[in-house]
Amino acid sequence: MPRTAADPVPAATARRLFLGAQELLGDPTRRVTPALVHRVIARMGFVQVDTINVVQRAHHHILGSRLDGYRPRHLTRLLERDRKLFEHWTHDASVIPAAWYPHWKIRFRSYARRWRDERWSAPDSWWAQRMGGKPKQVIDHVLDRVTNEGPLMSRDFEHDGPSGAWWGWKPPKAALEHLWRVGRLAVRARVNFHKIYDLSERVFPDQHAADAPDPDEHIAWAARMALERLGFATAAEIAGFFRAVPINDVRAWCEEAQRREEIVPVLVETADGSAPRREYGLPDWRKRVARCPDPPDRIRVMSPFDPVLRDRARALRRFGFDYRFEAFVPAPKRRYGYYVLPILEADRFTGRLDAKLHRGRGVLEVRGLWWEPGVRPSRRRLSALDAALGRLAESVDASAFEITAT
């Protein structure tokens, strides 16, 4: 970042703008409709999809922590009936506003180019190994079947070849994922979380027919949209939001946008006591902060995949909250537990808990509970936690919750 004068930004201000941009300052008791869910996702940028279902799948948990009345049927309608959202990659698999689909055509081309130019299709590559060593034949076969037979799932190819060696992926499954990544196929629907694939032009005909933006337009769009949703950010954080544009292109855009006064340099104080960071903001950031309402006076039990926590280093700077998702850490090395959920109280993370949904009994169990240093478990705080756990239990159709932590 050029060493020009940078306005100071208190940590609490940066935190508030970020929470507001990520829809955590809105009224969670609003009446929920598919249209509202769509607006919330568009304002956030995307919602990550994840397979882990210890309590609730990430996309449903993330939306439910913002809207008490949210239920999975709202998202299903937007994805499968209204086609207002589509599934693809940002930093990970996500649901994204369908209006932005043309921008993903650049990502499709990038994936296809890597396949051609970076030896993804070479016999010893990960993808080729998943496809049995004959990727082109498998891809052509899978695409022909979907074209001629209509929407298909991976299991519809069970007798088309031997299983692959990793994740149990058989060659057609890898081919389906490849064709989805390069934009030839789209996810039409899901059954028990398993994807149903179809030709993209049949699922999103208008978006498929639309032209992709030119590269400069795409860079500016991705960088601006990311900054709006982060409040303040470094070039690396802007690039990491959608992971749609190389970091060097984002740095070049930031320098030019600063010269045009489309963005401004700021010096953001931190909540963890580290040195202030030089970041970028939008010129009207003060007005944006002033429009932010006070955070709801409640506790929320958050998803480990929530966007305010995805970047762990950023979460530490913004909130002073040192969080690590330990599901992929060997059990003896875990500090807290397999699926630990952060506790957000107003605009602070005040603790974490280890939770598990016992679907057979209809009970949400809290097996561990840890408050942050200096946070006292007062009667009022514990009552607010009970209310939060009650809302979470209701959202996953549990009839009760129990705290077995000692």
C-alpha positions as CSV (number, residue, x, y, z in Angstrom):
1,M,0.0,0.0,0.0
2,P,1.4,3.4,-0.8
3,R,2.6,5.2,2.3
4,T,0.1,8.1,2.1
5,A,-1.8,9.5,5.1
6,A,-4.3,7.0,6.5
7,D,-7.2,7.9,8.8
8,P,-7.2,6.0,12.1
9,V,-10.1,3.6,12.7
10,P,-10.9,2.3,16.2
11,A,-11.2,-1.5,16.6
12,A,-14.8,-1.2,17.7
13,T,-15.6,0.8,14.5
14,A,-14.0,-1.8,12.2
15,R,-15.8,-4.6,14.1
16,R,-19.2,-2.9,13.8
17,L,-18.8,-2.2,10.1
18,F,-17.8,-5.8,9.5
19,L,-20.7,-7.2,11.5
20,G,-23.1,-4.9,9.7
21,A,-21.8,-5.9,6.3
22,Q,-22.2,-9.5,7.2
23,E,-25.9,-9.1,8.3
24,L,-25.3,-9.6,12.0
25,L,-26.7,-6.2,13.1
26,G,-30.1,-6.7,11.6
27,D,-33.2,-7.6,13.5
28,P,-33.1,-11.5,13.8
29,T,-36.8,-11.6,14.6
30,R,-37.9,-10.3,11.2
31,R,-40.5,-12.2,9.3
32,V,-38.5,-14.6,7.1
33,T,-39.4,-15.0,3.4
34,P,-37.4,-16.5,0.5
35,A,-36.9,-12.9,-0.8
36,L,-35.4,-11.8,2.6
37,V,-33.1,-14.8,2.6
38,H,-31.9,-13.9,-0.9
39,R,-31.2,-10.3,0.1
40,V,-29.3,-11.5,3.2
41,I,-27.1,-13.8,1.1
42,A,-26.5,-11.1,-1.5
43,R,-25.4,-8.6,1.2
44,M,-23.1,-11.2,2.7
45,G,-21.7,-12.2,-0.7
46,F,-22.2,-15.9,-0.4
47,V,-22.8,-18.6,2.2
48,Q,-20.5,-21.6,2.5
49,V,-21.8,-25.1,2.0
50,D,-20.2,-27.9,4.1
51,T,-20.9,-31.6,4.6
52,I,-20.3,-31.8,8.4
53,N,-23.7,-32.3,10.1
54,V,-22.8,-32.7,13.8
55,V,-25.3,-30.0,14.7
56,Q,-26.5,-28.4,11.5
57,R,-25.0,-28.0,8.0
58,A,-23.0,-24.8,7.7
59,H,-25.3,-23.0,5.2
60,H,-28.4,-23.5,7.3
61,H,-26.6,-22.6,10.6
62,I,-25.1,-19.4,9.1
63,L,-28.5,-18.2,7.9
64,G,-30.3,-19.3,11.0
65,S,-27.9,-17.3,13.2
66,R,-29.1,-14.2,11.4
67,L,-32.8,-15.0,11.0
68,D,-34.7,-16.8,13.8
69,G,-37.4,-17.9,11.4
70,Y,-35.1,-19.3,8.7
71,R,-35.7,-22.9,7.7
72,P,-33.9,-25.0,5.1
73,R,-37.0,-24.9,2.8
74,H,-36.3,-21.2,2.2
75,L,-32.9,-22.0,0.7
76,T,-34.2,-25.0,-1.2
77,R,-36.8,-22.9,-2.9
78,L,-34.2,-20.2,-3.9
79,L,-31.8,-22.9,-5.3
80,E,-34.2,-25.4,-6.9
81,R,-37.4,-23.5,-7.8
82,D,-36.7,-19.8,-8.2
83,R,-33.1,-20.3,-9.4
84,K,-32.1,-17.1,-7.6
85,L,-29.0,-18.8,-6.3
86,F,-26.4,-21.3,-7.7
87,E,-23.7,-23.5,-6.2
88,H,-20.1,-23.1,-7.0
89,W,-16.7,-22.1,-5.5
90,T,-15.6,-19.0,-3.7
91,H,-12.9,-19.9,-1.1
92,D,-14.9,-23.1,-0.8
93,A,-18.2,-24.6,-2.1
94,S,-20.9,-21.9,-1.6
95,V,-24.3,-20.7,-2.6
96,I,-24.1,-17.5,-4.6
97,P,-26.6,-15.0,-6.1
98,A,-27.4,-16.2,-9.6
99,A,-27.3,-12.6,-10.9
100,W,-23.5,-12.9,-10.5
101,Y,-23.2,-16.1,-12.6
102,P,-21.6,-14.3,-15.6
103,H,-18.6,-13.4,-13.3
104,W,-18.1,-17.1,-12.6
105,K,-17.6,-17.8,-16.3
106,I,-14.1,-16.4,-15.8
107,R,-13.6,-19.0,-13.0
108,F,-14.9,-21.7,-15.3
109,R,-12.4,-20.8,-18.0
110,S,-9.6,-20.7,-15.4
111,Y,-10.4,-24.2,-14.3
112,A,-10.6,-25.4,-17.9
113,R,-7.3,-23.7,-18.7
114,R,-5.6,-25.4,-15.8
115,W,-6.9,-28.7,-17.0
116,R,-5.4,-28.0,-20.4
117,D,-2.2,-26.3,-19.4
118,E,-1.2,-27.4,-15.9
119,R,-1.2,-31.2,-16.3
120,W,-4.4,-31.7,-14.3
121,S,-5.2,-34.2,-17.0
122,A,-1.8,-35.9,-17.1
123,P,-1.9,-39.6,-16.1
124,D,-0.3,-39.0,-12.7
125,S,-2.5,-36.0,-11.8
126,W,-5.0,-36.1,-8.9
127,W,-8.0,-35.7,-11.3
128,A,-6.7,-38.3,-13.8
129,Q,-6.2,-40.8,-11.0
130,R,-9.7,-40.2,-9.8
131,M,-10.9,-40.9,-13.3
132,G,-9.1,-44.1,-13.8
133,G,-6.3,-42.8,-16.0
134,K,-8.5,-42.1,-19.0
135,P,-10.0,-38.7,-18.1
136,K,-11.2,-37.6,-21.6
137,Q,-13.1,-40.8,-22.2
138,V,-14.7,-40.7,-18.8
139,I,-15.6,-37.0,-19.1
140,D,-17.1,-37.5,-22.6
141,H,-19.1,-40.5,-21.4
142,V,-20.5,-38.7,-18.4
143,L,-21.4,-35.5,-20.4
144,D,-23.1,-37.6,-23.1
145,R,-25.3,-39.4,-20.5
146,V,-26.4,-36.2,-18.8
147,T,-27.1,-34.5,-22.2
148,N,-29.2,-37.5,-23.4
149,E,-30.8,-38.7,-20.2
150,G,-31.3,-35.5,-18.2
151,P,-30.4,-34.8,-14.6
152,L,-28.2,-37.5,-13.0
153,M,-26.5,-38.2,-9.7
154,S,-23.2,-39.9,-9.0
155,R,-25.0,-43.1,-8.0
156,D,-26.5,-43.2,-11.5
157,F,-23.0,-44.2,-12.7
158,E,-22.4,-46.9,-10.2
159,H,-21.9,-49.6,-12.9
160,D,-19.9,-47.4,-15.2
161,G,-16.4,-48.2,-13.8
162,P,-14.3,-49.0,-10.7
163,S,-14.1,-46.8,-7.7
164,G,-11.3,-44.3,-7.3
165,A,-8.8,-44.5,-4.5
166,W,-9.5,-41.2,-2.6
167,W,-12.8,-40.2,-0.8
168,G,-14.3,-43.3,-2.5
169,W,-14.6,-41.2,-5.7
170,K,-15.2,-43.4,-8.7
171,P,-14.2,-42.0,-12.1
172,P,-17.7,-40.7,-13.1
173,K,-18.0,-38.9,-9.8
174,A,-14.7,-37.1,-10.5
175,A,-15.9,-36.3,-14.0
176,L,-19.1,-34.8,-12.7
177,E,-17.2,-32.6,-10.3
178,H,-14.8,-31.6,-13.1
179,L,-17.7,-30.7,-15.5
180,W,-19.3,-28.7,-12.7
181,R,-16.1,-26.8,-12.0
182,V,-15.7,-25.8,-15.6
183,G,-19.3,-24.7,-15.9
184,R,-20.5,-27.4,-18.3
185,L,-22.8,-28.8,-15.6
186,A,-24.7,-27.1,-12.8
187,V,-26.3,-28.4,-9.6
188,R,-30.0,-28.7,-10.3
189,A,-31.0,-30.0,-6.8
190,R,-29.9,-32.2,-4.0
191,V,-31.3,-35.3,-2.5
192,N,-30.1,-36.1,1.1
193,F,-27.3,-33.6,0.3
194,H,-26.2,-35.5,-2.8
195,K,-26.0,-33.4,-5.9
196,I,-28.2,-33.8,-9.0
197,Y,-26.3,-32.5,-12.0
198,D,-27.7,-31.2,-15.3
199,L,-26.4,-29.1,-18.2
200,S,-25.9,-25.5,-17.1
201,E,-27.9,-24.2,-20.0
202,R,-30.9,-26.2,-18.8
203,V,-30.6,-25.1,-15.2
204,F,-29.7,-21.4,-15.7
205,P,-30.6,-20.6,-19.4
206,D,-30.5,-16.8,-19.1
207,Q,-27.3,-16.7,-17.0
208,H,-25.6,-19.3,-19.2
209,A,-26.4,-17.2,-22.3
210,A,-25.1,-14.0,-20.8
211,D,-21.6,-12.8,-21.8
212,A,-18.8,-12.9,-19.3
213,P,-17.4,-9.5,-18.2
214,D,-14.1,-8.4,-19.6
215,P,-11.1,-9.1,-17.2
216,D,-10.7,-5.5,-15.9
217,E,-14.4,-5.2,-15.2
218,H,-14.3,-8.6,-13.4
219,I,-11.3,-7.5,-11.2
220,A,-13.0,-4.2,-10.3
221,W,-16.3,-6.0,-9.5
222,A,-14.7,-8.7,-7.4
223,A,-12.5,-6.3,-5.4
224,R,-15.2,-3.7,-4.8
225,M,-17.8,-6.3,-3.8
226,A,-15.4,-7.9,-1.4
227,L,-14.4,-4.6,0.2
228,E,-18.1,-3.7,0.7
229,R,-18.6,-7.0,2.6
230,L,-15.4,-6.7,4.7
231,G,-15.7,-3.1,5.7
232,F,-12.0,-2.6,5.9
233,A,-9.4,-5.0,4.4
234,T,-5.9,-5.5,3.1
235,A,-5.4,-6.4,-0.6
236,A,-4.8,-10.0,0.5
237,E,-8.1,-10.1,2.3
238,I,-9.9,-8.6,-0.6
239,A,-8.4,-11.2,-2.9
240,G,-9.2,-14.0,-0.4
241,F,-12.9,-13.1,-0.1
242,F,-14.2,-14.6,-3.4
243,R,-10.8,-16.1,-4.5
244,A,-11.8,-15.0,-7.9
245,V,-8.8,-12.7,-8.8
246,P,-5.0,-13.2,-8.3
247,I,-3.5,-11.1,-5.5
248,N,-1.3,-9.1,-7.9
249,D,-4.3,-8.0,-9.9
250,V,-6.1,-7.0,-6.7
251,R,-3.0,-5.0,-5.5
252,A,-2.9,-3.2,-8.9
253,W,-6.6,-2.4,-8.7
254,C,-6.2,-1.1,-5.1
255,E,-3.4,1.3,-6.1
256,E,-5.4,2.6,-9.1
257,A,-8.6,2.8,-7.2
258,Q,-6.9,4.8,-4.4
259,R,-5.5,7.2,-7.0
260,R,-9.0,7.7,-8.3
261,E,-10.2,8.1,-4.7
262,E,-12.6,5.2,-5.1
263,I,-11.1,3.7,-2.0
264,V,-9.1,5.3,0.9
265,P,-6.2,4.1,3.1
266,V,-7.0,3.6,6.8
267,L,-5.1,2.6,9.8
268,V,-7.2,0.0,11.7
269,E,-6.6,-0.6,15.4
270,T,-6.7,-4.2,16.6
271,A,-8.6,-5.9,19.4
272,D,-5.7,-8.3,20.2
273,G,-3.1,-5.7,21.1
274,S,-1.1,-6.1,17.9
275,A,0.1,-3.2,15.8
276,P,-2.5,-1.3,13.8
277,R,-2.9,-2.5,10.3
278,R,-2.9,-0.4,7.1
279,E,-6.0,-1.4,5.2
280,Y,-8.4,0.0,2.6
281,G,-11.9,1.3,3.1
282,L,-14.6,3.0,1.0
283,P,-14.7,6.8,1.0
284,D,-18.1,6.9,2.8
285,W,-17.1,4.5,5.5
286,R,-18.1,6.9,8.3
287,K,-21.6,7.2,6.9
288,R,-21.8,3.4,6.6
289,V,-20.8,3.1,10.2
290,A,-23.3,5.7,11.3
291,R,-26.1,3.7,9.5
292,C,-25.2,0.5,11.4
293,P,-27.7,-0.3,14.2
294,D,-26.6,-1.4,17.6
295,P,-26.0,-5.2,17.7
296,P,-29.0,-7.2,19.0
297,D,-28.9,-7.7,22.8
298,R,-28.6,-11.5,22.7
299,I,-26.2,-14.4,22.5
300,R,-25.9,-16.3,19.3
301,V,-24.3,-19.7,18.9
302,M,-22.4,-19.4,15.6
303,S,-21.3,-21.9,12.9
304,P,-17.5,-22.6,12.8
305,F,-17.8,-21.8,9.1
306,D,-19.4,-18.3,9.6
307,P,-17.8,-15.7,7.4
308,V,-16.9,-13.5,10.3
309,L,-14.6,-16.3,11.5
310,R,-13.4,-17.9,8.3
311,D,-10.1,-15.9,8.3
312,R,-8.8,-16.8,11.8
313,A,-6.1,-14.2,11.8
314,R,-8.6,-11.5,10.9
315,A,-11.0,-12.7,13.6
316,L,-8.2,-12.4,16.1
317,R,-7.5,-8.8,15.1
318,R,-11.1,-7.7,14.8
319,F,-12.5,-9.5,17.9
320,G,-9.5,-10.6,20.0
321,F,-10.9,-14.1,19.6
322,D,-8.5,-16.9,19.0
323,Y,-10.5,-19.6,17.3
324,R,-9.4,-22.8,15.7
325,F,-11.7,-25.4,14.1
326,E,-10.5,-28.7,15.5
327,A,-12.5,-31.3,13.5
328,F,-9.4,-32.1,11.5
329,V,-7.0,-32.0,14.4
330,P,-6.1,-35.5,15.9
331,A,-8.2,-36.0,19.0
332,P,-5.3,-36.1,21.5
333,K,-4.2,-32.7,20.2
334,R,-7.5,-30.9,20.5
335,R,-7.8,-28.2,23.0
336,Y,-11.6,-28.0,23.1
337,G,-13.4,-30.6,20.9
338,Y,-14.4,-31.9,17.6
339,Y,-17.1,-29.4,16.7
340,V,-16.8,-26.3,18.8
341,L,-19.2,-23.4,18.2
342,P,-18.3,-19.8,18.9
343,I,-20.5,-17.7,21.2
344,L,-21.2,-14.2,19.9
345,E,-22.6,-11.8,22.4
346,A,-23.7,-8.5,20.9
347,D,-20.5,-7.6,19.1
348,R,-18.0,-9.7,21.1
349,F,-17.1,-13.4,21.1
350,T,-17.3,-14.3,24.7
351,G,-16.9,-18.1,24.7
352,R,-17.3,-21.4,22.8
353,L,-19.1,-24.6,23.3
354,D,-18.8,-28.2,22.1
355,A,-22.2,-29.3,20.8
356,K,-23.7,-32.4,19.3
357,L,-27.2,-33.1,18.1
358,H,-28.6,-36.5,19.0
359,R,-31.2,-36.9,16.3
360,G,-32.5,-40.2,17.6
361,R,-33.4,-38.6,21.0
362,G,-34.1,-35.1,19.6
363,V,-31.7,-33.5,22.0
364,L,-29.0,-30.9,21.5
365,E,-26.2,-31.7,23.9
366,V,-23.5,-29.2,25.1
367,R,-20.6,-31.3,26.2
368,G,-18.1,-28.5,26.9
369,L,-18.5,-24.8,27.7
370,W,-15.7,-22.3,27.9
371,W,-15.9,-18.6,28.6
372,E,-13.2,-16.2,27.4
373,P,-10.8,-14.8,30.0
374,G,-12.5,-12.0,32.0
375,V,-16.0,-13.1,31.0
376,R,-18.1,-13.9,34.0
377,P,-21.0,-16.4,33.6
378,S,-23.5,-14.2,35.3
379,R,-27.1,-15.3,35.8
380,R,-28.1,-12.9,33.0
381,R,-25.5,-14.3,30.6
382,L,-26.4,-17.9,31.3
383,S,-30.1,-17.0,30.7
384,A,-29.1,-15.5,27.4
385,L,-27.1,-18.6,26.5
386,D,-30.1,-20.8,27.4
387,A,-32.3,-18.7,25.0
388,A,-29.7,-19.1,22.2
389,L,-29.5,-22.8,22.7
390,G,-33.3,-23.0,22.7
391,R,-33.4,-21.2,19.3
392,L,-30.7,-23.5,17.9
393,A,-32.4,-26.6,19.2
394,E,-35.7,-25.5,17.6
395,S,-34.0,-24.8,14.3
396,V,-32.7,-28.4,14.1
397,D,-36.0,-29.9,15.3
398,A,-34.7,-30.9,18.7
399,S,-37.2,-31.0,21.4
400,A,-34.7,-30.0,24.1
401,F,-31.1,-29.1,24.9
402,E,-29.0,-30.2,27.8
403,I,-25.7,-28.9,29.1
404,T,-23.7,-31.9,30.4
405,A,-20.4,-29.9,30.6
406,T,-18.8,-29.8,34.0
